[in-house]
Amino acid sequence: MNTIEIRKATLSDLEAIQKISTQTFIETFAAVNTPENIANYVKDSFNSEQLTAELNNANSQFYLATANNEILGYLKINFGDAQTETINKNALEVHRIYVSQAFHGKNVGQLLIDKVKEIAQQTGVDHIWLGVWEENHRALRFYTKNGFVEFNKHVFTLGNEQQTDLLMQFVINKE
């Protein structure tokens, strides 16, 4: 595979973000959730209006991982009031790291999490946090390997089902 590039996304990437979001969400969660709950989540979270609002939010940023003009995955981070929960004012939330299944194990997720850590250093936040479904063992191993530790839990509602997300954080070393 050619060199993977990470670039900041803009509103012109809306359709590509919709496509990769829908594809990766279905790949990751369809086998263990009802088709109705998956369809409703995709419709509510990845519609044009919702993603346009997220892309236009000054406290949110999207980054695309690409190779040969193909989108392999993406990252969405939130600062300040864009965070889905107020954990700490001086924190950065990793809202989504979605990587197409075809590119799992090809360093895409690692490059995206490295980008998060770089942005965290540049912006002076104290820590990075995220929520990950307790049954997503692959993701849990990945975040643990990258120095994230569990500090809490919260309920994630997917349609008519309540699931537990583990909240994990990475403390920024201020030297």
Contacts in CASP RR format, 6 or more apart in sequence:
PFRMAT RR
TARGET T0000
AUTHOR 0000-0000-0000
METHOD contacts of the structure
MODEL  1
MNTIEIRKATLSDLEAIQKISTQTFIETFAAVNTPENIANYVKDSFNSEQ
LTAELNNANSQFYLATANNEILGYLKINFGDAQTETINKNALEVHRIYVS
QAFHGKNVGQLLIDKVKEIAQQTGVDHIWLGVWEENHRALRFYTKNGFVE
FNKHVFTLGNEQQTDLLMQFVINKE
1 67 0 8 1.000
1 103 0 8 1.000
1 106 0 8 1.000
2 67 0 8 1.000
2 68 0 8 1.000
3 67 0 8 1.000
4 65 0 8 1.000
4 66 0 8 1.000
4 67 0 8 1.000
4 72 0 8 1.000
4 106 0 8 1.000
4 107 0 8 1.000
4 108 0 8 1.000
4 111 0 8 1.000
5 65 0 8 1.000
5 66 0 8 1.000
5 67 0 8 1.000
6 63 0 8 1.000
6 64 0 8 1.000
6 65 0 8 1.000
6 75 0 8 1.000
6 111 0 8 1.000
6 112 0 8 1.000
6 115 0 8 1.000
7 63 0 8 1.000
7 64 0 8 1.000
7 66 0 8 1.000
8 61 0 8 1.000
8 62 0 8 1.000
8 63 0 8 1.000
8 64 0 8 1.000
9 16 0 8 1.000
9 17 0 8 1.000
9 55 0 8 1.000
9 61 0 8 1.000
9 62 0 8 1.000
9 63 0 8 1.000
9 64 0 8 1.000
9 74 0 8 1.000
10 55 0 8 1.000
11 52 0 8 1.000
11 55 0 8 1.000
11 56 0 8 1.000
13 55 0 8 1.000
13 62 0 8 1.000
13 64 0 8 1.000
14 48 0 8 1.000
14 51 0 8 1.000
14 52 0 8 1.000
14 55 0 8 1.000
16 64 0 8 1.000
16 71 0 8 1.000
17 46 0 8 1.000
17 51 0 8 1.000
17 55 0 8 1.000
17 62 0 8 1.000
17 64 0 8 1.000
17 74 0 8 1.000
18 46 0 8 1.000
18 47 0 8 1.000
18 48 0 8 1.000
18 51 0 8 1.000
19 71 0 8 1.000
20 71 0 8 1.000
20 73 0 8 1.000
20 74 0 8 1.000
20 98 0 8 1.000
20 100 0 8 1.000
21 42 0 8 1.000
21 45 0 8 1.000
21 46 0 8 1.000
21 51 0 8 1.000
21 74 0 8 1.000
21 96 0 8 1.000
21 98 0 8 1.000
22 42 0 8 1.000
22 46 0 8 1.000
23 100 0 8 1.000
24 73 0 8 1.000
24 98 0 8 1.000
24 99 0 8 1.000
24 100 0 8 1.000
24 101 0 8 1.000
25 38 0 8 1.000
25 41 0 8 1.000
25 42 0 8 1.000
25 45 0 8 1.000
25 46 0 8 1.000
25 98 0 8 1.000
26 38 0 8 1.000
26 42 0 8 1.000
27 100 0 8 1.000
27 101 0 8 1.000
28 98 0 8 1.000
28 101 0 8 1.000
28 136 0 8 1.000
29 38 0 8 1.000
29 133 0 8 1.000
29 158 0 8 1.000
30 38 0 8 1.000
32 135 0 8 1.000
33 158 0 8 1.000
33 161 0 8 1.000
34 160 0 8 1.000
34 161 0 8 1.000
36 159 0 8 1.000
36 160 0 8 1.000
37 158 0 8 1.000
37 159 0 8 1.000
37 160 0 8 1.000
37 161 0 8 1.000
38 158 0 8 1.000
40 159 0 8 1.000
41 158 0 8 1.000
41 159 0 8 1.000
44 50 0 8 1.000
54 60 0 8 1.000
54 62 0 8 1.000
54 76 0 8 1.000
55 62 0 8 1.000
57 78 0 8 1.000
57 82 0 8 1.000
59 78 0 8 1.000
59 79 0 8 1.000
59 80 0 8 1.000
59 81 0 8 1.000
59 82 0 8 1.000
59 83 0 8 1.000
60 76 0 8 1.000
60 77 0 8 1.000
60 78 0 8 1.000
60 79 0 8 1.000
60 82 0 8 1.000
60 95 0 8 1.000
61 76 0 8 1.000
61 77 0 8 1.000
61 119 0 8 1.000
62 74 0 8 1.000
62 75 0 8 1.000
62 76 0 8 1.000
63 74 0 8 1.000
63 75 0 8 1.000
63 77 0 8 1.000
63 112 0 8 1.000
63 115 0 8 1.000
64 71 0 8 1.000
64 73 0 8 1.000
64 74 0 8 1.000
65 71 0 8 1.000
65 72 0 8 1.000
65 73 0 8 1.000
65 74 0 8 1.000
65 75 0 8 1.000
65 99 0 8 1.000
65 108 0 8 1.000
65 109 0 8 1.000
65 111 0 8 1.000
65 112 0 8 1.000
66 72 0 8 1.000
71 100 0 8 1.000
72 99 0 8 1.000
72 100 0 8 1.000
72 103 0 8 1.000
72 106 0 8 1.000
72 108 0 8 1.000
73 98 0 8 1.000
73 99 0 8 1.000
73 100 0 8 1.000
73 103 0 8 1.000
73 108 0 8 1.000
73 109 0 8 1.000
73 112 0 8 1.000
74 96 0 8 1.000
74 97 0 8 1.000
74 98 0 8 1.000
74 112 0 8 1.000
75 94 0 8 1.000
75 96 0 8 1.000
75 97 0 8 1.000
75 112 0 8 1.000
75 115 0 8 1.000
75 116 0 8 1.000
76 94 0 8 1.000
76 95 0 8 1.000
76 96 0 8 1.000
77 92 0 8 1.000
77 93 0 8 1.000
77 94 0 8 1.000
77 95 0 8 1.000
77 116 0 8 1.000
77 119 0 8 1.000
78 84 0 8 1.000
78 92 0 8 1.000
78 93 0 8 1.000
78 95 0 8 1.000
79 92 0 8 1.000
79 93 0 8 1.000
79 123 0 8 1.000
79 125 0 8 1.000
80 89 0 8 1.000
80 91 0 8 1.000
82 93 0 8 1.000
83 91 0 8 1.000
83 93 0 8 1.000
84 93 0 8 1.000
84 95 0 8 1.000
85 93 0 8 1.000
85 154 0 8 1.000
87 93 0 8 1.000
87 129 0 8 1.000
87 167 0 8 1.000
87 169 0 8 1.000
88 126 0 8 1.000
88 127 0 8 1.000
88 129 0 8 1.000
90 124 0 8 1.000
90 125 0 8 1.000
90 126 0 8 1.000
91 125 0 8 1.000
91 126 0 8 1.000
91 127 0 8 1.000
91 128 0 8 1.000
91 129 0 8 1.000
91 169 0 8 1.000
92 116 0 8 1.000
92 119 0 8 1.000
92 120 0 8 1.000
92 123 0 8 1.000
92 125 0 8 1.000
92 127 0 8 1.000
92 128 0 8 1.000
92 129 0 8 1.000
93 128 0 8 1.000
93 129 0 8 1.000
93 130 0 8 1.000
94 113 0 8 1.000
94 116 0 8 1.000
94 128 0 8 1.000
94 129 0 8 1.000
94 130 0 8 1.000
94 131 0 8 1.000
95 130 0 8 1.000
97 109 0 8 1.000
97 112 0 8 1.000
97 113 0 8 1.000
97 130 0 8 1.000
99 108 0 8 1.000
99 109 0 8 1.000
99 112 0 8 1.000
100 108 0 8 1.000
104 138 0 8 1.000
109 142 0 8 1.000
110 146 0 8 1.000
113 142 0 8 1.000
113 143 0 8 1.000
113 146 0 8 1.000
116 128 0 8 1.000
117 128 0 8 1.000
117 170 0 8 1.000
117 172 0 8 1.000
120 127 0 8 1.000
120 128 0 8 1.000
120 170 0 8 1.000
120 172 0 8 1.000
121 172 0 8 1.000
124 172 0 8 1.000
125 172 0 8 1.000
126 171 0 8 1.000
126 172 0 8 1.000
126 174 0 8 1.000
127 169 0 8 1.000
127 170 0 8 1.000
127 171 0 8 1.000
127 172 0 8 1.000
128 148 0 8 1.000
128 169 0 8 1.000
128 170 0 8 1.000
128 172 0 8 1.000
129 151 0 8 1.000
129 167 0 8 1.000
129 168 0 8 1.000
129 169 0 8 1.000
129 170 0 8 1.000
130 143 0 8 1.000
130 148 0 8 1.000
130 167 0 8 1.000
130 168 0 8 1.000
130 169 0 8 1.000
131 154 0 8 1.000
131 156 0 8 1.000
131 165 0 8 1.000
131 166 0 8 1.000
131 167 0 8 1.000
131 168 0 8 1.000
132 139 0 8 1.000
132 140 0 8 1.000
132 143 0 8 1.000
132 165 0 8 1.000
132 166 0 8 1.000
132 168 0 8 1.000
133 139 0 8 1.000
133 156 0 8 1.000
133 163 0 8 1.000
133 164 0 8 1.000
133 165 0 8 1.000
133 166 0 8 1.000
134 140 0 8 1.000
134 153 0 8 1.000
134 163 0 8 1.000
134 164 0 8 1.000
134 165 0 8 1.000
134 166 0 8 1.000
135 163 0 8 1.000
140 166 0 8 1.000
143 168 0 8 1.000
144 168 0 8 1.000
146 170 0 8 1.000
147 170 0 8 1.000
148 168 0 8 1.000
148 169 0 8 1.000
148 170 0 8 1.000
149 168 0 8 1.000
149 169 0 8 1.000
149 170 0 8 1.000
150 166 0 8 1.000
150 167 0 8 1.000
150 168 0 8 1.000
151 167 0 8 1.000
151 168 0 8 1.000
151 169 0 8 1.000
152 166 0 8 1.000
152 167 0 8 1.000
153 164 0 8 1.000
153 165 0 8 1.000
153 166 0 8 1.000
153 167 0 8 1.000
154 164 0 8 1.000
154 165 0 8 1.000
154 167 0 8 1.000
155 162 0 8 1.000
155 163 0 8 1.000
155 164 0 8 1.000
155 165 0 8 1.000
156 162 0 8 1.000
156 163 0 8 1.000
156 164 0 8 1.000
156 165 0 8 1.000
157 163 0 8 1.000
END
